[in-house]
Amino acid sequence: MLDIRRLHMLKTVAARGSIAAAAQSLALSAGAVSQQLSALRNEVGVDLLRPDGRTVALTQAGRVLLEHADRILAAMEEAECAVAAVKGTVGTTATLAALPSTVATIVAPALTALGSQHPRLAVTCLVTDQAQLRELTLGTVDVVLGQRYHHLPDATPRGIDVTPLLDDPLLVVTAAGQAAERPVALRELAAHDLAVPPAATDCGQAILRACRQAGFTPTPRYVTADITAQLTLARAGLATALVPRTAIDPTTPGIRATPLDGHPIRRLLFAATRHTETADPTNTALVAALRTAAQQDGPGADLPEG
C-alpha cells in the first residue's frame, strides 16, 4: 500500500522543482526526502522523477501517480473536515498567509477577535506577497488572505474556494498640500515622479497595465514593494505613490490620499481555502473573522488629508 506521506512529498517536489526546496518547506533534510522518494519509487517499480537542468521534473509515471495522489490527499482532507464538522468545535491550530498591506487593518483585528472567541486556537500567520495560493494548494497554509486586481486575469487554481472580503481601491498619495482636493485622472500621473512596486508583483503589474490603458507607460523614479517606503517618499515630496486604501493609516501626518477619477485601480481582497464538500469549522471561523474585520475597514473609513 502506498504511503500517503510519500505521495505528499512527491507533490511538494513537483511544485518546488527540487528535492532541496521541498525538504526546506517540509522542515526535513534533503537526504530524508530522497530516501522516502526512493522508497516510493521501489514501491511502484518505475522512476517518478528525472533530472531537468538544475531541477527535477516528473516522468510520465510520476505525472500519472501525482494525479491520483491529488485525489487521495483531497479525500484525506475531506475525511478530516467531515470528522471536525461532526465534532462541531474549532480546532487548536491554523496557518494563515496574508499580504503585508492587510496586516494592520484586517489581520490584526481579525486575530484579536478570534483569540477572544476561540482562546484555544493558535493561528500562525505568514506575512508574504509571494505565491500564497500555491502554498494553499500544497497544504502549507490553511487560509490565504489574497488579492486579485479586477483588470487582470483571474489565476485562481482549481480546487480553491474564494470568499470575497473587500473591494480595495488604490489611492494617489502625495505630500499634503501638493495635490488638489479632487479625484485625479490616471493620465495626469504621466508627468509625476512615481514610487511604484516592481513590475513583477501583482500591484506593479496592475499599475503598469492600467497606465498603458490610460495612454502612457510610467517611468518610475523609485521602485519598491515596501509601502512604508512609498509613503515616506510621498510625504517628503519626492514622489507620487499609488497605494491600496487599506494600507494607509488614516492618522499618518503629512500626506494626502486622493481617489483616482474615471478608471480606478481596484483589488479584490479575498479569503481562500482548499475546496471541501464539508466545511472545516476552524477555517470557517478564521474566514469569518477576516470578513468581519474587512467590513469594519470598508469604504466609510476616514482618509488622511494632511
C-alpha positions in Angstrom: 0.0 0.0 0.0 1.3 3.4 -0.9 2.4 5.7 1.9 0.4 9.0 1.8 3.3 10.9 3.3 5.5 9.9 0.4 2.8 10.9 -2.0 2.7 14.4 -0.4 6.5 14.6 -0.7 6.2 13.8 -4.4 3.6 16.5 -4.8 5.8 19.0 -3.0 8.9 18.2 -5.0 7.0 18.6 -8.2 5.7 22.0 -7.1 9.0 23.3 -5.7 11.2 22.0 -8.5 13.9 20.3 -6.4 14.3 17.9 -3.5 16.3 20.6 -1.6 13.5 23.1 -1.9 10.9 20.6 -1.0 12.9 19.5 2.0 13.1 23.0 3.3 9.4 23.6 3.0 8.7 20.3 4.8 11.2 21.0 7.5 13.2 17.8 6.7 16.7 17.1 5.4 17.2 16.6 1.7 18.5 13.2 2.5 15.3 12.2 4.3 13.2 13.3 1.4 15.4 11.5 -1.1 15.2 8.3 1.0 11.4 8.5 1.1 11.1 9.1 -2.6 13.4 6.2 -3.3 11.1 4.0 -1.2 8.1 5.3 -3.2 10.0 4.5 -6.5 10.7 1.0 -5.3 7.0 0.5 -4.3 5.7 1.4 -7.8 8.7 -0.1 -9.7 9.3 2.8 -12.0 11.2 6.1 -12.0 9.0 9.0 -10.9 11.5 11.9 -11.2 14.1 12.8 -13.8 16.8 15.5 -13.8 15.9 18.7 -15.6 18.9 21.0 -15.6 19.3 22.2 -12.0 15.9 21.0 -11.1 13.9 17.8 -11.3 10.7 17.0 -13.2 8.1 14.3 -13.1 8.4 11.4 -15.5 5.2 10.2 -17.3 4.7 7.7 -14.5 5.3 10.4 -11.9 2.6 12.6 -13.5 0.1 9.7 -13.5 0.8 8.9 -9.9 0.6 12.6 -8.9 -2.9 12.8 -10.5 -4.0 10.0 -8.2 -2.1 11.5 -5.3 -4.0 14.7 -5.6 -7.3 12.9 -5.4 -6.1 10.7 -2.4 -4.8 13.7 -0.5 -8.1 15.6 -1.2 -10.1 12.6 0.1 -8.0 12.5 3.3 -8.6 16.2 3.9 -12.3 15.7 3.2 -12.4 13.0 5.8 -10.7 15.2 8.3 -13.2 18.0 7.7 -16.1 15.7 8.0 -14.9 14.4 11.4 -14.3 18.0 12.5 -17.8 19.0 11.4 -19.3 16.2 13.5 -17.3 17.4 16.5 -18.5 20.9 15.8 -15.7 22.6 17.5 -12.9 24.9 16.4 -9.5 23.3 16.4 -6.3 24.4 18.2 -4.1 25.3 15.2 -4.4 27.0 11.8 -2.0 28.7 9.4 -2.8 32.0 7.6 -0.9 33.5 4.8 -1.6 37.3 4.4 -0.4 40.2 2.4 1.8 42.8 4.2 -0.7 45.5 3.3 -3.5 43.8 5.1 -1.9 43.2 8.5 -2.8 46.5 10.3 -6.3 46.9 9.1 -7.6 43.3 8.7 -5.3 40.6 10.0 -4.5 42.1 13.4 -8.2 43.0 14.3 -9.3 39.6 13.0 -6.8 37.6 15.0 -7.6 39.7 18.1 -11.3 39.0 17.8 -10.6 35.3 17.0 -8.5 35.0 20.1 -11.3 36.3 22.3 -13.9 34.0 20.7 -11.7 30.9 20.5 -8.8 31.2 23.0 -7.6 27.6 22.4 -7.0 28.4 18.7 -3.4 29.4 17.9 -3.0 30.9 14.4 0.4 31.0 12.8 0.5 34.0 10.3 2.9 34.0 7.4 3.1 37.6 6.1 4.2 37.3 2.4 3.2 38.6 -1.0 4.7 35.6 -2.8 2.7 32.6 -4.2 0.2 32.3 -1.4 -2.3 30.3 -3.4 0.4 27.8 -4.3 1.2 27.3 -0.6 -2.5 26.7 -0.1 -2.7 24.0 -2.7 0.3 22.3 -1.2 -1.2 22.3 2.3 1.4 24.6 3.8 -1.2 27.0 4.9 -4.9 26.6 5.7 -6.3 30.1 4.7 -4.9 32.8 2.4 -5.8 36.5 2.6 -5.0 37.3 -1.0 -5.7 39.8 -3.7 -6.8 39.9 -7.3 -6.9 43.1 -9.4 -10.1 43.5 -11.4 -8.5 44.3 -14.7 -6.0 41.4 -14.6 -6.9 37.7 -15.4 -8.1 35.5 -12.6 -5.4 32.9 -11.9 -7.1 31.1 -9.0 -6.1 27.4 -9.2 -8.6 24.6 -9.3 -9.8 23.3 -6.1 -9.7 26.6 -4.3 -12.8 28.3 -2.7 -12.7 32.1 -2.6 -14.7 34.3 -0.2 -14.7 38.0 -1.3 -13.8 40.3 1.6 -13.4 43.9 0.3 -13.0 45.9 -2.8 -9.9 48.0 -2.1 -9.0 50.9 -4.5 -5.6 52.3 -5.0 -5.3 55.9 -4.0 -2.9 58.6 -5.3 -0.7 59.6 -2.4 1.3 62.8 -2.3 2.7 65.2 0.2 0.0 67.2 2.0 -0.8 70.4 0.0 0.8 69.2 -3.2 -2.4 67.8 -4.8 -5.8 69.4 -5.4 -8.7 68.2 -3.3 -10.3 66.4 -6.2 -10.1 62.9 -7.8 -7.0 62.6 -10.1 -7.2 61.1 -13.6 -4.6 58.4 -14.0 -3.2 60.0 -17.2 -2.2 63.0 -15.1 0.4 60.9 -13.4 2.4 60.6 -16.6 4.1 63.8 -15.5 4.7 62.7 -11.9 7.8 61.2 -10.3 6.3 57.8 -9.3 7.1 55.4 -6.5 5.7 52.0 -7.5 6.2 48.3 -6.8 8.3 46.2 -9.1 6.5 45.2 -12.3 6.9 41.5 -11.3 4.5 42.0 -8.4 0.7 41.9 -8.7 0.4 45.5 -7.7 3.2 46.6 -10.0 1.7 44.7 -12.9 -1.8 46.2 -12.2 -0.4 49.8 -12.2 1.6 49.2 -15.3 -1.4 47.8 -17.3 -3.7 50.5 -16.0 -1.3 53.3 -17.0 -0.9 51.8 -20.5 -4.7 51.6 -20.9 -4.7 55.3 -19.9 -2.3 56.0 -22.8 1.1 56.1 -21.2 3.9 53.9 -19.9 5.0 55.0 -16.5 8.7 55.7 -15.8 9.2 55.1 -12.1 11.6 57.2 -10.2 11.5 54.8 -7.2 10.8 51.1 -7.4 9.9 49.4 -4.1 7.3 46.9 -2.8 7.7 48.4 0.7 4.5 50.5 1.2 6.1 52.3 4.2 8.9 53.4 1.9 6.4 54.6 -0.8 4.6 56.7 1.8 7.8 58.1 3.2 8.9 59.3 -0.3 5.4 60.8 -0.9 5.4 62.6 2.4 8.9 64.0 1.6 7.5 65.4 -1.7 9.9 63.2 -3.7 7.3 61.0 -5.4 3.7 60.2 -6.0 2.6 56.7 -4.9 -0.4 54.5 -5.7 -1.2 52.7 -2.5 -4.1 50.4 -1.5 -6.5 52.3 0.8 -6.4 49.5 3.4 -2.6 50.0 3.6 -2.9 53.7 4.6 -3.1 54.6 8.2 -5.7 57.4 8.4 -3.7 59.1 11.2 -0.5 59.4 9.1 0.5 63.0 9.0 1.9 64.9 6.1 0.3 63.1 3.2 -2.8 63.4 1.1 -4.6 60.4 -0.3 -6.8 61.1 -3.3 -9.1 58.8 -5.3 -8.5 58.0 -9.0 -11.0 59.5 -11.3 -12.8 57.7 -14.1 -11.0 54.3 -14.2 -9.9 53.4 -10.7 -7.5 50.6 -10.0 -9.2 48.2 -7.6 -8.1 45.0 -6.0 -10.4 42.4 -4.6 -9.2 41.2 -1.2 -10.4 37.6 -0.6 -10.0 34.7 1.8 -9.2 31.4 0.1 -9.4 27.8 1.3 -9.0 24.4 -0.3 -12.3 23.2 -1.5 -14.0 20.5 0.6 -17.6 19.3 0.5 -17.8 19.7 4.3 -16.6 23.0 5.7 -13.9 22.8 8.3 -15.0 24.7 11.5 -11.6 26.1 12.1 -11.1 27.6 8.7 -14.7 28.8 8.7 -14.1 30.7 12.0 -10.9 32.2 10.6 -12.5 33.3 7.4 -15.5 34.8 9.3 -13.1 36.8 11.5 -11.3 38.2 8.4 -14.7 39.1 6.8 -15.8 41.0 9.8 -12.6 42.9 10.1 -12.6 43.7 6.4 -16.2 45.1 6.6 -15.2 47.3 9.5 -12.4 48.7 7.4 -14.8 49.3 4.4 -15.3 52.3 2.2 -16.5 54.5 5.1 -13.1 54.7 6.8 -11.5 58.1 7.1 -8.7 59.1 4.7 -5.7 61.2 5.5 -5.9 64.7 4.2 -2.9 66.5 5.7 
